[in-house]
């Protein structure tokens, strides 16, 4: 089962890989933050159950980038935007065997870069497998 924690860890690992010199804030940004820094947030995620134990999930993700300088940041934001778009548009691996292909949308709000994408998936229930059948004996009768 893919958990919210697994998704968050995969995003943070990717951010550390592509932007290793920029710290990721783990506390609420309303309490203050360093510059430059990154902050990730899940917006209103949804979960729905289906028959046979399948689960549909949609997790909207926002990555905030706070540039080094509040006022002179145009080129810096463009470089980080390009890096984030390349990393999260297309194949993104959450865990072994679980890959998603999000579409990334970025914009600048009050001097802060915001890149958004959604992690959407339907996960089948993990069922215990029984024994495999060796042979099948079948008797057919023709009706007249």
N, CA, C and O atoms as CSV, one atom per row, in Angstrom:
chain,resi,resn,atom,element,x,y,z
A,1,UNK,N,N,0.839,-1.180,0.000
A,1,UNK,CA,C,0.000,0.000,0.000
A,1,UNK,C,C,0.886,1.248,0.000
A,1,UNK,O,O,1.860,1.331,0.748
A,2,UNK,N,N,0.541,2.197,-0.834
A,2,UNK,CA,C,1.274,3.453,-0.922
A,2,UNK,C,C,0.671,4.431,0.086
A,2,UNK,O,O,-0.519,4.737,0.024
A,3,UNK,N,N,1.485,4.913,1.002
A,3,UNK,CA,C,1.014,5.817,2.050
A,3,UNK,C,C,1.403,7.262,1.731
A,3,UNK,O,O,2.257,7.518,0.883
A,4,UNK,N,N,0.763,8.193,2.426
A,4,UNK,CA,C,1.125,9.607,2.282
A,4,UNK,C,C,2.583,9.824,2.696
A,4,UNK,O,O,3.299,10.618,2.086
A,5,UNK,N,N,3.007,9.118,3.727
A,5,UNK,CA,C,4.392,9.234,4.184
A,5,UNK,C,C,5.368,8.780,3.094
A,5,UNK,O,O,6.399,9.418,2.880
A,6,UNK,N,N,5.047,7.683,2.408
A,6,UNK,CA,C,5.917,7.191,1.332
A,6,UNK,C,C,6.013,8.216,0.202
A,6,UNK,O,O,7.088,8.423,-0.362
A,7,UNK,N,N,4.895,8.854,-0.126
A,7,UNK,CA,C,4.889,9.885,-1.174
A,7,UNK,C,C,5.750,11.072,-0.734
A,7,UNK,O,O,6.568,11.565,-1.510
A,8,UNK,N,N,5.569,11.530,0.506
A,8,UNK,CA,C,6.350,12.666,1.013
A,8,UNK,C,C,7.840,12.360,1.020
A,8,UNK,O,O,8.650,13.205,0.637
A,9,UNK,N,N,8.207,11.160,1.454
A,9,UNK,CA,C,9.626,10.778,1.477
A,9,UNK,C,C,10.210,10.730,0.073
A,9,UNK,O,O,11.343,11.164,-0.140
A,10,UNK,N,N,9.450,10.207,-0.890
A,10,UNK,CA,C,9.932,10.135,-2.274
A,10,UNK,C,C,10.139,11.533,-2.853
A,10,UNK,O,O,11.119,11.778,-3.557
A,11,UNK,N,N,9.226,12.440,-2.560
A,11,UNK,CA,C,9.361,13.827,-3.044
A,11,UNK,C,C,10.600,14.469,-2.426
A,11,UNK,O,O,11.391,15.095,-3.132
A,12,UNK,N,N,10.772,14.318,-1.111
A,12,UNK,CA,C,11.938,14.913,-0.442
A,12,UNK,C,C,13.245,14.310,-0.942
A,12,UNK,O,O,14.233,15.028,-1.097
A,13,UNK,N,N,13.269,13.009,-1.195
A,13,UNK,CA,C,14.475,12.382,-1.748
A,13,UNK,C,C,14.812,12.970,-3.110
A,13,UNK,O,O,15.973,13.256,-3.404
A,14,UNK,N,N,13.791,13.147,-3.937
A,14,UNK,CA,C,14.010,13.729,-5.264
A,14,UNK,C,C,14.506,15.171,-5.149
A,14,UNK,O,O,15.408,15.577,-5.881
A,15,UNK,N,N,13.919,15.942,-4.234
A,15,UNK,CA,C,14.363,17.325,-4.045
A,15,UNK,C,C,15.817,17.376,-3.575
A,15,UNK,O,O,16.589,18.209,-4.050
A,16,UNK,N,N,16.193,16.504,-2.654
A,16,UNK,CA,C,17.579,16.454,-2.180
A,16,UNK,C,C,18.538,16.053,-3.293
A,16,UNK,O,O,19.689,16.489,-3.315
A,17,UNK,N,N,18.062,15.225,-4.211
A,17,UNK,CA,C,18.887,14.782,-5.345
A,17,UNK,C,C,19.100,15.907,-6.354
A,17,UNK,O,O,20.216,16.103,-6.836
A,18,UNK,N,N,18.044,16.644,-6.674
A,18,UNK,CA,C,18.138,17.649,-7.741
A,18,UNK,C,C,18.578,19.026,-7.253
A,18,UNK,O,O,19.147,19.805,-8.017
A,19,UNK,N,N,18.317,19.325,-5.981
A,19,UNK,CA,C,18.693,20.621,-5.400
A,19,UNK,C,C,19.376,20.381,-4.042
A,19,UNK,O,O,18.837,20.770,-3.005
A,20,UNK,N,N,20.550,19.747,-4.041
A,20,UNK,CA,C,21.167,19.312,-2.790
A,20,UNK,C,C,21.581,20.439,-1.844
A,20,UNK,O,O,21.708,20.209,-0.641
A,21,UNK,N,N,21.790,21.637,-2.356
A,21,UNK,CA,C,22.258,22.745,-1.521
A,21,UNK,C,C,21.123,23.575,-0.924
A,21,UNK,O,O,21.371,24.541,-0.203
A,22,UNK,N,N,19.883,23.199,-1.222
A,22,UNK,CA,C,18.744,23.975,-0.731
A,22,UNK,C,C,18.013,23.162,0.336
A,22,UNK,O,O,17.520,22.071,0.051
A,23,UNK,N,N,17.938,23.684,1.563
A,23,UNK,CA,C,17.271,22.927,2.638
A,23,UNK,C,C,15.763,22.824,2.426
A,23,UNK,O,O,15.134,23.703,1.837
A,24,UNK,N,N,15.208,21.723,2.925
A,24,UNK,CA,C,13.760,21.511,2.880
A,24,UNK,C,C,13.222,21.808,4.275
A,24,UNK,O,O,13.641,21.194,5.257
A,25,UNK,N,N,12.300,22.744,4.351
A,25,UNK,CA,C,11.705,23.107,5.631
A,25,UNK,C,C,10.702,22.041,6.031
A,25,UNK,O,O,9.870,21.628,5.223
A,26,UNK,N,N,10.779,21.597,7.272
A,26,UNK,CA,C,9.827,20.591,7.743
A,26,UNK,C,C,8.827,21.168,8.733
A,26,UNK,O,O,7.879,20.492,9.131
A,27,UNK,N,N,9.038,22.416,9.129
A,27,UNK,CA,C,8.086,23.057,10.036
A,27,UNK,C,C,7.169,23.968,9.243
A,27,UNK,O,O,7.444,24.290,8.087
A,28,UNK,N,N,6.103,24.371,9.856
A,28,UNK,CA,C,5.136,25.262,9.219
A,28,UNK,C,C,5.835,26.562,8.820
A,28,UNK,O,O,6.500,27.180,9.651
A,29,UNK,N,N,5.697,26.980,7.574
A,29,UNK,CA,C,6.397,28.170,7.092
A,29,UNK,C,C,5.879,29.448,7.740
A,29,UNK,O,O,6.545,30.482,7.675
A,30,UNK,N,N,4.702,29.397,8.364
A,30,UNK,CA,C,4.204,30.586,9.057
A,30,UNK,C,C,5.052,30.896,10.294
A,30,UNK,O,O,4.983,32.002,10.830
A,31,UNK,N,N,5.854,29.920,10.752
A,31,UNK,CA,C,6.740,30.122,11.892
A,31,UNK,C,C,8.080,30.719,11.475
A,31,UNK,O,O,8.970,30.891,12.308
A,32,UNK,N,N,8.224,31.029,10.209
A,32,UNK,CA,C,9.465,31.589,9.700
A,32,UNK,C,C,10.274,30.531,8.963
A,32,UNK,O,O,10.063,29.334,9.157
A,33,UNK,N,N,11.203,30.976,8.115
A,33,UNK,CA,C,11.996,30.061,7.303
A,33,UNK,C,C,13.254,30.757,6.827
A,33,UNK,O,O,13.340,31.985,6.806
A,34,UNK,N,N,14.229,29.945,6.445
A,34,UNK,CA,C,15.481,30.453,5.888
A,34,UNK,C,C,15.322,30.632,4.385
A,34,UNK,O,O,14.417,30.066,3.770
A,35,UNK,N,N,16.203,31.419,3.809
A,35,UNK,CA,C,16.246,31.592,2.362
A,35,UNK,C,C,17.637,31.223,1.872
A,35,UNK,O,O,18.613,31.598,2.521
A,36,UNK,N,N,17.775,30.535,0.804
A,36,UNK,CA,C,16.729,29.865,0.027
A,36,UNK,C,C,16.273,28.601,0.751
A,36,UNK,O,O,17.011,28.030,1.553
A,37,UNK,N,N,15.056,28.179,0.458
A,37,UNK,CA,C,14.554,26.929,1.031
A,37,UNK,C,C,13.363,26.427,0.233
A,37,UNK,O,O,12.763,27.149,-0.563
A,38,UNK,N,N,13.046,25.159,0.476
A,38,UNK,CA,C,11.906,24.492,-0.151
A,38,UNK,C,C,10.929,24.066,0.940
A,38,UNK,O,O,11.323,23.805,2.076
A,39,UNK,N,N,9.671,24.001,0.581
A,39,UNK,CA,C,8.645,23.512,1.501
A,39,UNK,C,C,7.622,22.754,0.664
A,39,UNK,O,O,7.166,23.268,-0.357
A,40,UNK,N,N,7.256,21.551,1.071
A,40,UNK,CA,C,6.257,20.779,0.339
A,40,UNK,C,C,5.001,20.653,1.179
A,40,UNK,O,O,5.045,20.616,2.409
A,41,UNK,N,N,3.882,20.590,0.478
A,41,UNK,CA,C,2.593,20.501,1.165
A,41,UNK,C,C,1.629,19.675,0.321
A,41,UNK,O,O,1.611,19.784,-0.905
A,42,UNK,N,N,0.830,18.852,0.987
A,42,UNK,CA,C,-0.245,18.136,0.315
A,42,UNK,C,C,-1.518,18.936,0.530
A,42,UNK,O,O,-1.854,19.309,1.654
A,43,UNK,N,N,-2.218,19.193,-0.564
A,43,UNK,CA,C,-3.495,19.878,-0.436
A,43,UNK,C,C,-4.583,18.835,-0.228
A,43,UNK,O,O,-4.272,17.719,0.187
A,44,UNK,N,N,-5.791,19.139,-0.486
A,44,UNK,CA,C,-6.936,18.270,-0.197
A,44,UNK,C,C,-6.846,16.946,-0.950
A,44,UNK,O,O,-7.291,16.841,-2.093
A,45,UNK,N,N,-6.270,15.945,-0.305
A,45,UNK,CA,C,-6.149,14.632,-0.944
A,45,UNK,C,C,-7.477,13.887,-0.807
A,45,UNK,O,O,-8.238,14.100,0.136
A,46,UNK,N,N,-7.727,13.011,-1.775
A,46,UNK,CA,C,-8.957,12.219,-1.748
A,46,UNK,C,C,-8.614,10.746,-1.809
A,46,UNK,O,O,-7.588,10.338,-2.353
A,47,UNK,N,N,-9.515,9.959,-1.230
A,47,UNK,CA,C,-9.359,8.505,-1.228
A,47,UNK,C,C,-10.744,7.906,-1.375
A,47,UNK,O,O,-11.683,8.318,-0.695
A,48,UNK,N,N,-10.869,6.931,-2.265
A,48,UNK,CA,C,-12.152,6.253,-2.473
A,48,UNK,C,C,-11.903,4.758,-2.573
A,48,UNK,O,O,-10.935,4.309,-3.187
A,49,UNK,N,N,-12.794,4.001,-1.960
A,49,UNK,CA,C,-12.686,2.549,-2.015
A,49,UNK,C,C,-13.546,1.984,-3.128
A,49,UNK,O,O,-14.594,2.536,-3.462
A,50,UNK,N,N,-13.096,0.886,-3.696
A,50,UNK,CA,C,-13.821,0.194,-4.756
A,50,UNK,C,C,-13.997,-1.263,-4.379
A,50,UNK,O,O,-13.458,-1.730,-3.376
A,51,UNK,N,N,-14.752,-1.969,-5.188
A,51,UNK,CA,C,-14.957,-3.391,-4.926
A,51,UNK,C,C,-13.623,-4.130,-4.988
A,51,UNK,O,O,-12.656,-3.654,-5.582
A,52,UNK,N,N,-13.597,-5.279,-4.373
A,52,UNK,CA,C,-12.409,-6.141,-4.308
A,52,UNK,C,C,-11.245,-5.462,-3.592
A,52,UNK,O,O,-10.090,-5.841,-3.784
A,53,UNK,N,N,-11.548,-4.455,-2.762
A,53,UNK,CA,C,-10.523,-3.832,-1.944
A,53,UNK,C,C,-9.609,-2.849,-2.650
A,53,UNK,O,O,-8.601,-2.440,-2.074
A,54,UNK,N,N,-9.927,-2.451,-3.885
A,54,UNK,CA,C,-9.096,-1.483,-4.596
A,54,UNK,C,C,-9.303,-0.088,-4.003
A,54,UNK,O,O,-10.366,0.214,-3.462
A,55,UNK,N,N,-8.278,0.756,-4.112
A,55,UNK,CA,C,-8.330,2.113,-3.591
A,55,UNK,C,C,-7.886,3.096,-4.666
A,55,UNK,O,O,-6.865,2.896,-5.323
A,56,UNK,N,N,-8.667,4.161,-4.835
A,56,UNK,CA,C,-8.300,5.251,-5.737
A,56,UNK,C,C,-7.826,6.409,-4.873
A,56,UNK,O,O,-8.452,6.745,-3.868
A,57,UNK,N,N,-6.710,7.019,-5.274
A,57,UNK,CA,C,-6.154,8.102,-4.484
A,57,UNK,C,C,-5.700,9.240,-5.376
A,57,UNK,O,O,-5.142,9.008,-6.448
A,58,UNK,N,N,-5.935,10.467,-4.939
A,58,UNK,CA,C,-5.433,11.649,-5.626
A,58,UNK,C,C,-4.793,12.558,-4.580
A,58,UNK,O,O,-5.448,12.970,-3.623
A,59,UNK,N,N,-3.514,12.866,-4.766
A,59,UNK,CA,C,-2.775,13.670,-3.797
A,59,UNK,C,C,-2.206,14.902,-4.509
A,59,UNK,O,O,-1.186,14.802,-5.191
A,60,UNK,N,N,-2.857,16.063,-4.355
A,60,UNK,CA,C,-2.307,17.291,-4.924
A,60,UNK,C,C,-1.094,17.751,-4.110
A,60,UNK,O,O,-1.176,17.875,-2.888
A,61,UNK,N,N,0.015,17.999,-4.778
A,61,UNK,CA,C,1.267,18.379,-4.128
A,61,UNK,C,C,1.653,19.786,-4.573
A,61,UNK,O,O,1.524,20.132,-5.747
A,62,UNK,N,N,2.127,20.595,-3.626
A,62,UNK,CA,C,2.670,21.908,-3.946
A,62,UNK,C,C,4.072,21.981,-3.359
A,62,UNK,O,O,4.284,21.702,-2.180
A,63,UNK,N,N,5.023,22.361,-4.202
A,63,UNK,CA,C,6.390,22.603,-3.744
A,63,UNK,C,C,6.613,24.110,-3.823
A,63,UNK,O,O,6.486,24.714,-4.888
A,64,UNK,N,N,6.946,24.705,-2.685
A,64,UNK,CA,C,7.235,26.135,-2.613
A,64,UNK,C,C,8.748,26.311,-2.595
A,64,UNK,O,O,9.463,25.604,-1.885
A,65,UNK,N,N,9.223,27.269,-3.392
A,65,UNK,CA,C,10.641,27.621,-3.357
A,65,UNK,C,C,10.750,29.093,-2.985
A,65,UNK,O,O,10.214,29.964,-3.669
A,66,UNK,N,N,11.461,29.355,-1.880
A,66,UNK,CA,C,11.695,30.708,-1.414
A,66,UNK,C,C,13.096,31.106,-1.838
A,66,UNK,O,O,14.070,30.558,-1.323
A,67,UNK,N,N,13.221,32.059,-2.778
A,67,UNK,CA,C,14.548,32.414,-3.307
A,67,UNK,C,C,15.420,33.107,-2.262
A,67,UNK,O,O,14.947,33.577,-1.227
A,68,UNK,N,N,16.698,33.150,-2.578
A,68,UNK,CA,C,17.683,33.736,-1.669
A,68,UNK,C,C,17.375,35.203,-1.373
A,68,UNK,O,O,17.434,35.636,-0.222
A,69,UNK,N,N,17.055,35.947,-2.395
A,69,UNK,CA,C,16.753,37.373,-2.246
A,69,UNK,C,C,15.269,37.599,-2.535
A,69,UNK,O,O,14.764,37.160,-3.568
A,70,UNK,N,N,14.590,38.264,-1.648
A,70,UNK,CA,C,13.142,38.489,-1.819
A,70,UNK,C,C,12.802,39.328,-3.038
A,70,UNK,O,O,11.703,39.215,-3.580
A,71,UNK,N,N,13.745,40.179,-3.480
A,71,UNK,CA,C,13.416,41.155,-4.520
A,71,UNK,C,C,14.150,40.924,-5.832
A,71,UNK,O,O,13.616,41.253,-6.891
A,72,UNK,N,N,15.337,40.376,-5.797
A,72,UNK,CA,C,16.113,40.137,-7.016
A,72,UNK,C,C,16.238,38.632,-7.184
A,72,UNK,O,O,17.163,38.016,-6.654
A,73,UNK,N,N,15.298,38.038,-7.928
A,73,UNK,CA,C,15.248,36.577,-7.980
A,73,UNK,C,C,14.797,35.996,-9.318
A,73,UNK,O,O,14.588,34.787,-9.418
A,74,UNK,N,N,14.645,36.810,-10.321
A,74,UNK,CA,C,14.062,36.331,-11.581
A,74,UNK,C,C,14.804,35.129,-12.167
A,74,UNK,O,O,14.186,34.098,-12.432
A,75,UNK,N,N,16.099,35.244,-12.371
A,75,UNK,CA,C,16.882,34.165,-12.981
A,75,UNK,C,C,16.929,32.961,-12.051
A,75,UNK,O,O,16.829,31.822,-12.508
A,76,UNK,N,N,17.080,33.200,-10.755
A,76,UNK,CA,C,17.107,32.110,-9.776
A,76,UNK,C,C,15.811,31.303,-9.826
A,76,UNK,O,O,15.847,30.072,-9.811
A,77,UNK,N,N,14.669,31.985,-9.886
A,77,UNK,CA,C,13.378,31.288,-9.954
A,77,UNK,C,C,13.243,30.499,-11.247
A,77,UNK,O,O,12.719,29.384,-11.241
A,78,UNK,N,N,13.708,31.064,-12.355
A,78,UNK,CA,C,13.629,30.352,-13.638
A,78,UNK,C,C,14.473,29.073,-13.609
A,78,UNK,O,O,14.046,28.036,-14.115
A,79,UNK,N,N,15.655,29.146,-13.024
A,79,UNK,CA,C,16.525,27.962,-12.948
A,79,UNK,C,C,15.897,26.869,-12.073
A,79,UNK,O,O,15.895,25.693,-12.438
A,80,UNK,N,N,15.373,27.268,-10.930
A,80,UNK,CA,C,14.752,26.282,-10.037
A,80,UNK,C,C,13.483,25.727,-10.664
A,80,UNK,O,O,13.215,24.532,-10.548
A,81,UNK,N,N,12.700,26.568,-11.324
A,81,UNK,CA,C,11.489,26.098,-11.994
A,81,UNK,C,C,11.832,25.050,-13.039
A,81,UNK,O,O,11.184,24.006,-13.108
A,82,UNK,N,N,12.833,25.316,-13.842
A,82,UNK,CA,C,13.253,24.360,-14.880
A,82,UNK,C,C,13.674,23.029,-14.253
A,82,UNK,O,O,13.325,21.961,-14.756
A,83,UNK,N,N,14.414,23.101,-13.168
A,83,UNK,CA,C,14.872,21.888,-12.475
A,83,UNK,C,C,13.692,21.093,-11.930
A,83,UNK,O,O,13.641,19.875,-12.095
A,84,UNK,N,N,12.746,21.766,-11.284
A,84,UNK,CA,C,11.574,21.083,-10.722
A,84,UNK,C,C,10.696,20.486,-11.814
A,84,UNK,O,O,10.214,19.362,-11.677
A,85,UNK,N,N,10.487,21.229,-12.894
A,85,UNK,CA,C,9.665,20.706,-13.996
A,85,UNK,C,C,10.285,19.452,-14.597
A,85,UNK,O,O,9.577,18.486,-14.882
A,86,UNK,N,N,11.595,19.458,-14.791
A,86,UNK,CA,C,12.256,18.281,-15.352
A,86,UNK,C,C,12.179,17.090,-14.405
A,86,UNK,O,O,12.048,15.950,-14.853
A,87,UNK,N,N,12.258,17.340,-13.117
A,87,UNK,CA,C,12.263,16.254,-12.139
A,87,UNK,C,C,10.883,15.640,-11.921
A,87,UNK,O,O,10.773,14.435,-11.697
A,88,UNK,N,N,9.828,16.454,-11.984
A,88,UNK,CA,C,8.501,15.966,-11.625
A,88,UNK,C,C,7.525,15.891,-12.799
A,88,UNK,O,O,6.373,15.505,-12.599
A,89,UNK,N,N,7.937,16.241,-13.998
A,89,UNK,CA,C,7.103,16.057,-15.188
A,89,UNK,C,C,7.618,14.814,-15.887
A,89,UNK,O,O,8.787,14.749,-16.268
A,90,UNK,N,N,6.770,13.852,-16.053
A,90,UNK,CA,C,7.224,12.593,-16.631
A,90,UNK,C,C,7.332,11.553,-15.543
A,90,UNK,O,O,6.628,11.624,-14.536
A,91,UNK,N,N,8.194,10.604,-15.735
A,91,UNK,CA,C,8.306,9.463,-14.820
A,91,UNK,C,C,8.859,9.880,-13.464
A,91,UNK,O,O,9.947,10.448,-13.374
A,92,UNK,N,N,8.102,9.595,-12.417
A,92,UNK,CA,C,8.520,9.868,-11.033
A,92,UNK,C,C,8.244,8.613,-10.217
A,92,UNK,O,O,7.100,8.169,-10.117
A,93,UNK,N,N,9.296,8.043,-9.634
A,93,UNK,CA,C,9.178,6.793,-8.889
A,93,UNK,C,C,8.894,7.079,-7.422
A,93,UNK,O,O,9.655,7.779,-6.755
A,94,UNK,N,N,7.785,6.526,-6.928
A,94,UNK,CA,C,7.430,6.648,-5.511
A,94,UNK,C,C,8.116,5.529,-4.723
A,94,UNK,O,O,8.705,5.779,-3.671
A,95,UNK,N,N,8.041,4.318,-5.224
A,95,UNK,CA,C,8.711,3.165,-4.611
A,95,UNK,C,C,8.959,2.141,-5.709
A,95,UNK,O,O,8.509,2.319,-6.840
A,96,UNK,N,N,9.673,1.070,-5.380
A,96,UNK,CA,C,9.961,0.038,-6.376
A,96,UNK,C,C,8.665,-0.462,-6.998
A,96,UNK,O,O,7.761,-0.908,-6.292
A,97,UNK,N,N,8.580,-0.388,-8.300
A,97,UNK,CA,C,7.407,-0.884,-9.004
A,97,UNK,C,C,6.220,0.068,-9.010
A,97,UNK,O,O,5.160,-0.271,-9.536
A,98,UNK,N,N,6.382,1.257,-8.430
A,98,UNK,CA,C,5.273,2.216,-8.386
A,98,UNK,C,C,5.753,3.545,-8.946
A,98,UNK,O,O,6.473,4.296,-8.288
A,99,UNK,N,N,5.337,3.816,-10.178
A,99,UNK,CA,C,5.775,5.001,-10.910
A,99,UNK,C,C,4.542,5.786,-11.332
A,99,UNK,O,O,3.544,5.203,-11.756
A,100,UNK,N,N,4.612,7.112,-11.216
A,100,UNK,CA,C,3.533,7.971,-11.690
A,100,UNK,C,C,4.110,8.949,-12.711
A,100,UNK,O,O,5.323,9.136,-12.791
A,101,UNK,N,N,3.231,9.561,-13.480
A,101,UNK,CA,C,3.625,10.495,-14.534
A,101,UNK,C,C,2.860,11.804,-14.371
A,101,UNK,O,O,1.923,12.069,-15.124
A,102,UNK,N,N,3.251,12.628,-13.392
A,102,UNK,CA,C,2.491,13.859,-13.149
A,102,UNK,C,C,2.771,14.944,-14.179
A,102,UNK,O,O,3.799,14.937,-14.857
A,103,UNK,N,N,1.842,15.862,-14.275
A,103,UNK,CA,C,2.000,17.065,-15.079
A,103,UNK,C,C,2.244,18.209,-14.101
A,103,UNK,O,O,1.460,18.416,-13.175
A,104,UNK,N,N,3.329,18.951,-14.307
A,104,UNK,CA,C,3.714,20.004,-13.372
A,104,UNK,C,C,3.308,21.372,-13.901
A,104,UNK,O,O,3.510,21.683,-15.075
A,105,UNK,N,N,2.728,22.191,-13.012
A,105,UNK,CA,C,2.355,23.563,-13.329
A,105,UNK,C,C,3.040,24.460,-12.310
A,105,UNK,O,O,2.878,24.271,-11.105
A,106,UNK,N,N,3.809,25.441,-12.789
A,106,UNK,CA,C,4.519,26.346,-11.887
A,106,UNK,C,C,4.086,27.785,-12.128
A,106,UNK,O,O,3.822,28.192,-13.259
A,107,UNK,N,N,4.019,28.546,-11.037
A,107,UNK,CA,C,3.785,29.981,-11.138
A,107,UNK,C,C,4.472,30.676,-9.974
A,107,UNK,O,O,4.914,30.032,-9.023
A,108,UNK,N,N,4.556,32.004,-10.062
A,108,UNK,CA,C,5.203,32.790,-9.031
A,108,UNK,C,C,4.122,33.609,-8.330
A,108,UNK,O,O,3.338,34.301,-8.980
A,109,UNK,N,N,4.085,33.525,-6.994
A,109,UNK,CA,C,3.118,34.279,-6.192
A,109,UNK,C,C,3.896,35.003,-5.106
A,109,UNK,O,O,4.549,34.375,-4.272
A,110,UNK,N,N,3.821,36.322,-5.120
A,110,UNK,CA,C,4.505,37.148,-4.123
A,110,UNK,C,C,5.987,36.801,-3.991
A,110,UNK,O,O,6.520,36.752,-2.882
A,111,UNK,N,N,6.644,36.563,-5.113
A,111,UNK,CA,C,8.073,36.282,-5.112
A,111,UNK,C,C,8.445,34.866,-4.717
A,111,UNK,O,O,9.624,34.561,-4.535
A,112,UNK,N,N,7.449,33.993,-4.581
A,112,UNK,CA,C,7.690,32.599,-4.211
A,112,UNK,C,C,7.270,31.710,-5.375
A,112,UNK,O,O,6.168,31.858,-5.903
A,113,UNK,N,N,8.141,30.789,-5.777
A,113,UNK,CA,C,7.816,29.849,-6.839
A,113,UNK,C,C,6.945,28.738,-6.267
A,113,UNK,O,O,7.273,28.162,-5.230
A,114,UNK,N,N,5.840,28.437,-6.938
A,114,UNK,CA,C,4.951,27.352,-6.523
A,114,UNK,C,C,4.802,26.393,-7.687
A,114,UNK,O,O,4.300,26.763,-8.749
A,115,UNK,N,N,5.237,25.163,-7.486
A,115,UNK,CA,C,5.088,24.119,-8.506
A,115,UNK,C,C,4.095,23.094,-7.991
A,115,UNK,O,O,4.250,22.557,-6.894
A,116,UNK,N,N,3.075,22.830,-8.794
A,116,UNK,CA,C,1.995,21.929,-8.397
A,116,UNK,C,C,1.927,20.734,-9.342
A,116,UNK,O,O,2.160,20.852,-10.545
A,117,UNK,N,N,1.602,19.582,-8.761
A,117,UNK,CA,C,1.312,18.392,-9.551
A,117,UNK,C,C,0.471,17.471,-8.694
A,117,UNK,O,O,0.358,17.655,-7.482
A,118,UNK,N,N,-0.117,16.479,-9.336
A,118,UNK,CA,C,-0.969,15.539,-8.621
A,118,UNK,C,C,-0.432,14.123,-8.762
A,118,UNK,O,O,-0.015,13.704,-9.842
A,119,UNK,N,N,-0.451,13.401,-7.658
A,119,UNK,CA,C,-0.110,11.985,-7.652
A,119,UNK,C,C,-1.456,11.260,-7.653
A,119,UNK,O,O,-2.184,11.286,-6.661
A,120,UNK,N,N,-1.777,10.614,-8.772
A,120,UNK,CA,C,-3.063,9.923,-8.905
A,120,UNK,C,C,-2.797,8.451,-9.180
A,120,UNK,O,O,-1.969,8.104,-10.022
A,121,UNK,N,N,-3.512,7.583,-8.454
A,121,UNK,CA,C,-3.343,6.158,-8.715
A,121,UNK,C,C,-4.536,5.366,-8.212
A,121,UNK,O,O,-5.290,5.817,-7.350
A,122,UNK,N,N,-4.686,4.179,-8.769
A,122,UNK,CA,C,-5.643,3.184,-8.284
A,122,UNK,C,C,-4.805,1.969,-7.911
A,122,UNK,O,O,-4.058,1.424,-8.723
A,123,UNK,N,N,-4.953,1.570,-6.666
A,123,UNK,CA,C,-4.137,0.478,-6.140
A,123,UNK,C,C,-5.032,-0.715,-5.827
A,123,UNK,O,O,-6.007,-0.595,-5.086
A,124,UNK,N,N,-4.694,-1.855,-6.394
A,124,UNK,CA,C,-5.450,-3.082,-6.140
A,124,UNK,C,C,-5.083,-3.617,-4.763
A,124,UNK,O,O,-3.973,-3.405,-4.275
A,125,UNK,N,N,-6.018,-4.301,-4.155
A,125,UNK,CA,C,-5.772,-4.899,-2.841
A,125,UNK,C,C,-4.724,-5.993,-2.965
A,125,UNK,O,O,-4.696,-6.732,-3.949
A,126,UNK,N,N,-3.876,-6.087,-1.973
A,126,UNK,CA,C,-2.856,-7.134,-1.940
A,126,UNK,C,C,-3.492,-8.376,-1.329
A,126,UNK,O,O,-3.785,-8.415,-0.134
A,127,UNK,N,N,-3.698,-9.374,-2.152
A,127,UNK,CA,C,-4.329,-10.601,-1.670
A,127,UNK,C,C,-3.301,-11.715,-1.603
A,127,UNK,O,O,-2.354,-11.771,-2.387
A,128,UNK,N,N,-3.519,-12.595,-0.644
A,128,UNK,CA,C,-2.664,-13.760,-0.537
A,128,UNK,C,C,-2.935,-14.676,-1.723
A,128,UNK,O,O,-4.086,-14.977,-2.038
A,129,UNK,N,N,-1.881,-15.106,-2.365
A,129,UNK,CA,C,-2.034,-16.015,-3.494
A,129,UNK,C,C,-2.180,-17.442,-2.978
A,129,UNK,O,O,-1.484,-17.856,-2.051
A,130,UNK,N,N,-3.081,-18.172,-3.582
A,130,UNK,CA,C,-3.243,-19.580,-3.218
A,130,UNK,C,C,-2.248,-20.436,-3.981
A,130,UNK,O,O,-1.329,-19.929,-4.625
A,131,UNK,N,N,-2.447,-21.728,-3.898
A,131,UNK,CA,C,-1.566,-22.633,-4.624
A,131,UNK,C,C,-1.896,-22.581,-6.109
A,131,UNK,O,O,-3.053,-22.415,-6.497
A,132,UNK,N,N,-0.876,-22.723,-6.922
A,132,UNK,CA,C,-1.087,-22.762,-8.355
A,132,UNK,C,C,-1.625,-24.131,-8.757
A,132,UNK,O,O,-1.266,-25.148,-8.164
A,133,UNK,N,N,-2.477,-24.146,-9.755
A,133,UNK,CA,C,-3.077,-25.377,-10.227
A,133,UNK,C,C,-2.074,-26.121,-11.109
A,133,UNK,O,O,-1.488,-25.538,-12.021
A,134,UNK,N,N,-1.881,-27.409,-10.830
A,134,UNK,CA,C,-0.986,-28.225,-11.648
A,134,UNK,C,C,-1.690,-28.712,-12.903
A,134,UNK,O,O,-1.151,-28.630,-14.007
A,135,UNK,N,N,-2.909,-29.222,-12.716
A,135,UNK,CA,C,-3.639,-29.755,-13.869
A,135,UNK,C,C,-5.136,-29.560,-13.636
A,135,UNK,O,O,-5.589,-29.347,-12.512
A,136,UNK,N,N,-5.876,-29.637,-14.718
A,136,UNK,CA,C,-7.320,-29.473,-14.670
A,136,UNK,C,C,-7.947,-30.662,-15.390
A,136,UNK,O,O,-7.697,-30.893,-16.573
A,137,UNK,N,N,-8.747,-31.393,-14.668
A,137,UNK,CA,C,-9.491,-32.512,-15.272
A,137,UNK,C,C,-10.855,-31.999,-15.650
A,137,UNK,O,O,-11.572,-31.447,-14.816
A,138,UNK,N,N,-11.221,-32.179,-16.908
A,138,UNK,CA,C,-12.457,-31.631,-17.414
A,138,UNK,C,C,-13.181,-32.688,-18.233
A,138,UNK,O,O,-12.589,-33.278,-19.137
A,139,UNK,N,N,-14.424,-32.933,-17.938
A,139,UNK,CA,C,-15.234,-33.872,-18.718
A,139,UNK,C,C,-16.303,-33.072,-19.438
A,139,UNK,O,O,-17.089,-32.359,-18.814
A,140,UNK,N,N,-16.323,-33.193,-20.718
A,140,UNK,CA,C,-17.316,-32.476,-21.524
A,140,UNK,C,C,-18.311,-33.457,-22.091
A,140,UNK,O,O,-17.942,-34.534,-22.559
A,141,UNK,N,N,-19.575,-33.082,-22.047
A,141,UNK,CA,C,-20.623,-33.913,-22.659
A,141,UNK,C,C,-21.340,-33.073,-23.694
A,141,UNK,O,O,-21.647,-31.899,-23.486
A,142,UNK,N,N,-21.587,-33.704,-24.786
A,142,UNK,CA,C,-22.266,-33.034,-25.856
A,142,UNK,C,C,-23.769,-33.235,-25.686
A,142,UNK,O,O,-24.226,-34.372,-25.569
A,143,UNK,N,N,-24.530,-32.169,-25.672
A,143,UNK,CA,C,-25.989,-32.262,-25.555
A,143,UNK,C,C,-26.576,-32.482,-26.932
A,143,UNK,O,O,-26.141,-31.906,-27.929
A,144,UNK,N,N,-27.572,-33.331,-26.946
A,144,UNK,CA,C,-28.202,-33.625,-28.241
A,144,UNK,C,C,-29.531,-32.977,-28.349
A,144,UNK,O,O,-30.204,-33.116,-29.371
